[in-house]
Amino acid sequence: ENSMYEQLTNNGVRGLSLDIKLDYSDRSKLRLVHNPIDYADFEIEMETHLVRFLEENEEAIVAINFEVIDDSQAAIRSTILANLKNTFSNLFVNGVSLTDMTFKYDNDLWKNHNEWPTLNEMRSSGQRLFLFHDRTEFRSTEYGFMFRNDVMKENFWEGLGDCTARYQWNSDKVSFPNSNLSWSRLFFMNHFDSIVGTVGEGLLGGGINGWGRLYPRIKQCMNSNGSIKPNFISLDWVIQAEEALEIAKYLNFGGRIGSGQVCVDDSHCATEACNKMLSLCQCKECDVNLLGSISCLGCEADQYCAPVENNLNECLISAATISIAPTGMPVKKPTISPTANPSSALPTSMPVKATISPTTS
């Protein structure tokens, strides 16, 4: 298994979905768990992996979504909250406590903001940690603990057949207590399938985290929730999530929808175009005369899609967009790139992030 540090460092993860419970052998501590599996001491894991990563990556912004387990009694919830606060007070990143690094929506820095701050504003403020949780009693503006129902909407986590509400599906604005903020509600999107064979080489649509499976699911969720893009995409199998990261970049910055995945029919492709002879997803053919008024799926904005050799569609540059080079300089030829290559752009206030639970292998 990849550790949290390895996931954050090597796999592009910027969010963690963590289940915690009280350590009944030492009630001053918490355990990191998931279902019947007890992983480790929570504070030790946070220091070993999260603190180390934040120290080494001073520009990184990380979100943590806590779920509290086995806390039916109010006294237990109170003890868990006290221990959680102690952990964030006791751990330091380059001399700054984790408590001082959490995002606090009531901070004076954000009182005149009509929307969530930008990433650069968060970095400048030092508030580089988002903390969400699932217990109303855990709300704390002092510690930056945000009750997720106040902040996010989320789809039900199990299965891929549809995309339905888990909570706050029809709410568009945050609902912080004692606050007049009307920022956009964030969308936390679950995308899980525990079936063996959902990741690996040569799978239809690129597998569970591929363009042909994940991107259509995002569109399905957006059709259901009022066209709200996900701010967080929660995945399993993050060690095979390269295409998921491409999708996140595409949602943030635009560019080109990915192609090249194995397919049998058009439904396996994010581009809605399967070359059945080659069993490969390809760009979707479009009319060069409509370039500028339509987007050719699988191509850059200045490209159109047409069949070439072996009837494989390729992205081509329209002659109208090719400039004449000075004498002695070659004219740029039509080009194609087989993989998504999002263009660079300034980040939005809240980017899409890949998140992962501790069960990911």
C-alpha positions in Angstrom: 0.0 0.0 0.0 1.1 3.6 -0.6 1.3 5.7 2.5 -0.4 9.0 2.8 3.0 10.7 2.2 3.6 8.7 -0.9 0.1 9.4 -2.2 0.6 13.2 -1.6 4.1 13.2 -3.0 4.0 10.8 -5.9 0.3 10.4 -7.0 -0.9 14.0 -7.1 -3.3 13.6 -4.2 -4.4 16.8 -2.5 -7.2 15.5 -0.3 -7.6 12.7 2.2 -10.8 11.0 3.3 -10.0 9.6 6.8 -12.1 7.6 9.3 -11.2 8.1 12.9 -12.3 6.6 16.2 -11.5 6.8 19.9 -8.6 4.5 21.1 -10.3 2.6 23.9 -7.0 1.4 25.2 -5.9 5.0 25.7 -8.7 7.5 25.5 -6.3 10.4 25.0 -5.6 9.1 21.5 -7.4 8.5 18.2 -7.1 5.6 15.8 -7.1 5.8 12.0 -9.5 3.1 10.8 -11.7 1.9 7.9 -14.5 -0.6 8.5 -12.9 -3.5 10.4 -9.3 -2.4 9.7 -7.4 -0.5 12.4 -4.4 1.2 10.7 -2.4 3.1 13.2 -2.3 5.9 15.8 -3.9 9.0 14.2 -1.5 11.6 15.5 1.6 9.6 14.6 0.3 9.1 11.0 -0.4 12.8 10.7 3.0 13.7 11.9 4.8 11.1 9.8 3.0 11.8 6.6 1.0 15.0 6.4 3.4 17.2 8.4 6.4 15.9 6.4 4.7 16.6 3.1 3.6 20.1 4.1 7.1 20.9 5.3 8.6 19.8 2.0 5.9 21.5 -0.1 5.3 25.0 1.1 2.9 25.8 -1.7 0.7 22.7 -1.3 -2.9 23.0 -0.2 -4.5 19.9 1.3 -8.1 19.1 2.2 -9.1 16.5 4.8 -12.6 15.0 5.1 -13.0 13.3 8.5 -15.7 10.7 9.3 -16.1 9.8 12.9 -16.7 6.1 13.7 -18.2 4.4 16.8 -19.3 7.5 18.6 -22.9 6.9 19.6 -22.5 8.4 23.0 -22.1 12.2 23.5 -19.3 11.7 26.0 -17.3 9.7 23.4 -17.9 12.4 20.8 -16.7 15.0 23.2 -13.5 13.1 23.9 -12.8 12.6 20.2 -13.2 16.3 19.6 -10.8 17.1 22.4 -8.2 14.7 21.1 -8.6 16.0 17.5 -8.0 19.5 18.8 -5.0 18.4 20.7 -3.5 16.7 17.6 -3.8 19.9 15.6 -2.4 22.0 18.4 0.5 19.6 19.1 1.8 19.1 15.5 3.9 21.8 13.8 5.0 22.5 10.2 8.2 24.5 10.2 7.3 26.0 13.6 3.6 26.7 12.8 0.9 24.6 14.4 -1.5 22.8 12.2 -4.3 24.7 14.0 -2.8 28.0 12.7 -2.6 26.5 9.2 -6.3 25.6 8.9 -8.7 27.6 6.7 -11.0 29.8 8.9 -13.9 31.3 6.9 -14.6 33.9 9.6 -11.1 35.3 9.5 -10.9 39.1 8.7 -8.9 38.2 5.6 -12.1 36.9 4.0 -14.8 39.2 5.3 -15.0 41.2 2.1 -14.8 38.1 -0.2 -17.8 37.4 -2.3 -16.4 33.9 -3.0 -13.9 31.4 -1.8 -10.3 32.8 -1.8 -8.0 31.9 -4.6 -5.2 29.4 -4.1 -2.6 32.2 -4.1 -4.6 34.1 -1.4 -4.7 31.0 0.7 -0.9 30.4 0.3 -0.2 34.0 1.3 -2.4 33.7 4.4 -0.7 30.5 5.5 -4.2 28.8 5.7 -3.3 25.7 3.6 -5.4 23.1 5.3 -9.2 22.5 4.7 -10.8 20.4 7.4 -14.3 19.0 7.0 -16.1 16.6 9.3 -19.5 14.9 9.7 -20.5 15.8 13.3 -22.4 19.0 14.1 -20.7 19.2 17.6 -17.3 19.4 16.0 -17.9 22.8 14.4 -15.1 25.2 15.5 -14.1 28.4 13.9 -11.1 28.6 16.3 -9.7 25.3 14.9 -11.1 25.6 11.4 -13.2 22.5 11.7 -16.1 22.9 9.2 -19.2 20.7 9.3 -19.4 19.3 5.8 -23.2 19.9 5.5 -22.5 23.6 6.0 -20.0 23.7 3.2 -20.5 20.9 0.6 -22.9 18.8 -1.4 -22.0 15.1 -1.9 -23.3 12.2 -4.0 -23.9 8.8 -2.5 -20.6 7.0 -2.3 -21.6 3.4 -3.4 -21.8 2.3 -7.0 -21.5 3.9 -10.4 -24.9 3.3 -11.9 -26.2 6.7 -11.0 -25.3 9.9 -9.2 -27.7 10.7 -6.4 -27.7 12.9 -3.3 -26.0 12.0 -0.1 -26.7 15.4 1.4 -27.4 19.1 0.5 -27.8 18.1 -3.2 -30.0 21.0 -4.1 -28.2 23.7 -2.0 -26.1 26.1 -4.0 -24.7 28.3 -1.2 -22.8 27.6 2.0 -24.7 27.8 5.3 -22.1 28.7 7.9 -23.7 29.3 11.4 -23.8 33.0 12.4 -22.4 34.1 9.0 -23.7 36.1 6.1 -21.3 34.6 3.6 -23.0 33.4 0.4 -20.1 31.6 -1.2 -20.8 28.7 -3.6 -21.3 25.3 -2.0 -18.5 22.9 -2.9 -19.2 19.6 -4.6 -17.5 16.5 -3.1 -17.8 13.8 -5.7 -17.5 10.1 -4.8 -16.4 7.7 -7.5 -15.8 4.2 -6.1 -16.1 0.7 -7.5 -14.5 -2.2 -5.5 -14.9 -4.8 -8.2 -11.6 -6.5 -9.1 -10.3 -5.5 -12.6 -11.4 -1.9 -12.5 -7.9 -0.6 -12.9 -4.9 -1.9 -14.9 -3.8 -2.0 -18.5 -6.1 -2.5 -21.5 -9.4 -1.9 -19.7 -12.4 -0.4 -21.4 -12.4 3.4 -21.2 -9.1 3.3 -19.3 -10.6 1.6 -16.3 -12.5 3.1 -13.3 -10.2 6.2 -13.2 -9.9 6.6 -16.9 -11.3 9.2 -19.3 -13.9 6.8 -20.6 -15.3 6.0 -17.2 -14.7 8.9 -14.9 -15.4 11.8 -17.2 -18.9 10.6 -18.3 -19.6 10.0 -14.6 -18.7 13.6 -13.8 -21.1 14.8 -16.6 -23.8 12.5 -15.1 -23.3 14.1 -11.7 -23.4 17.6 -13.1 -26.6 16.8 -15.0 -28.1 15.7 -11.6 -26.8 18.5 -9.3 -27.5 21.6 -11.4 -24.3 21.7 -13.5 -21.9 22.1 -10.6 -18.4 20.8 -11.3 -16.8 18.7 -8.6 -14.3 20.5 -6.4 -13.1 17.2 -5.0 -13.1 13.9 -6.7 -12.7 11.0 -4.3 -11.2 7.9 -5.8 -9.8 4.4 -5.0 -6.7 3.0 -6.8 -4.9 6.3 -6.8 -1.7 4.7 -7.8 -3.3 4.2 -11.2 -5.0 7.6 -11.5 -3.0 9.4 -14.1 -6.0 10.0 -16.3 -8.0 11.1 -13.3 -5.4 13.8 -12.8 -5.7 14.8 -16.4 -9.4 15.1 -16.0 -9.0 17.3 -13.0 -6.6 19.6 -15.0 -9.1 19.7 -17.8 -12.0 20.7 -15.5 -9.8 23.5 -14.0 -8.0 24.8 -17.1 -9.7 23.5 -20.2 -7.7 22.0 -23.0 -8.5 18.7 -24.7 -10.5 15.7 -23.7 -8.4 12.5 -23.6 -8.4 9.7 -26.1 -6.5 6.5 -26.9 -8.3 4.2 -24.4 -9.5 0.7 -25.3 -13.1 0.6 -26.5 -15.8 -1.5 -28.0 -18.4 1.2 -28.6 -18.7 5.0 -28.3 -20.0 4.7 -24.7 -16.5 3.7 -23.6 -14.9 7.0 -24.7 -15.0 10.5 -23.2 -14.9 11.7 -26.8 -18.0 9.7 -27.6 -16.0 8.2 -30.6 -14.7 4.7 -30.7 -12.7 3.4 -33.7 -14.2 -0.1 -33.7 -11.6 -1.4 -36.2 -8.7 -0.5 -33.9 -10.7 -0.7 -30.6 -9.4 2.8 -29.6 -11.0 5.9 -28.5 -10.4 8.8 -30.9 -11.4 12.4 -31.4 -15.0 13.0 -32.6 -15.2 14.0 -36.2 -16.4 17.6 -36.7 -16.8 20.1 -39.5 -13.8 22.4 -40.0 -16.1 25.1 -41.2 -17.8 25.2 -37.8 -14.5 25.6 -35.9 -14.8 28.3 -33.3 -18.6 27.8 -32.8 -18.2 24.2 -31.7 -15.7 22.2 -29.7 -14.4 19.1 -31.4 -14.2 16.4 -28.6 -10.7 15.3 -28.2 -9.0 18.3 -29.9 -7.7 21.7 -28.8 -9.8 24.7 -29.4 -8.0 25.6 -32.7 -8.2 22.1 -34.1 -10.8 20.1 -36.0 -11.1 16.3 -36.1 -11.1 14.3 -39.4 -10.2 10.7 -40.5 -6.7 10.1 -41.9 -4.8 6.9 -42.5 -6.5 3.7 -41.4 -9.7 5.7 -40.9 -8.3 6.8 -37.5 -9.5 10.3 -36.6 -6.8 12.9 -35.8 -6.8 16.4 -34.6 -5.7 18.8 -37.4 -5.0 22.5 -37.5 -7.3 24.5 -39.9 -5.4 26.2 -42.7 -7.1 29.4 -41.6 -5.3 29.3 -38.3 -1.8 28.6 -39.7 0.2 31.8 -39.9 2.7 32.5 -42.7 6.2 32.3 -41.4 9.0 34.8 -42.3 11.2 33.9 -45.3 13.5 31.0 -44.4 11.3 29.9 -41.5 9.1 26.7 -41.9 5.4 27.0 -41.7 4.0 25.0 -38.8 2.4 21.7 -40.0 -0.8 20.2 -38.7 -0.1 18.3 -35.5 -1.8 15.8 -33.2 -1.1 14.6 -29.7 -2.5 11.3 -28.6 -3.1 12.3 -25.0 -4.8 15.2 -23.2 -2.6 18.3 -22.8 -4.5 20.9 -20.9 -3.4 24.5 -21.5 -2.1 26.6 -18.8 -4.4 29.1 -17.1 -4.8 30.9 -13.8 -6.4 28.6 -11.2 -10.0 29.1 -10.2 -10.8 29.9 -6.6 -11.4 26.2 -5.7 -9.8 23.7 -8.1 -10.8 20.1 -8.6 -8.6 17.9 -6.4 -8.0 14.2 -6.4 -8.8 12.7 -3.0 -8.4 9.3 -1.6 -9.4 7.1 1.3 -6.8 5.2 3.4 -8.0 1.9 1.9 -6.6 2.7 -1.5 -4.1 0.2 -2.7 
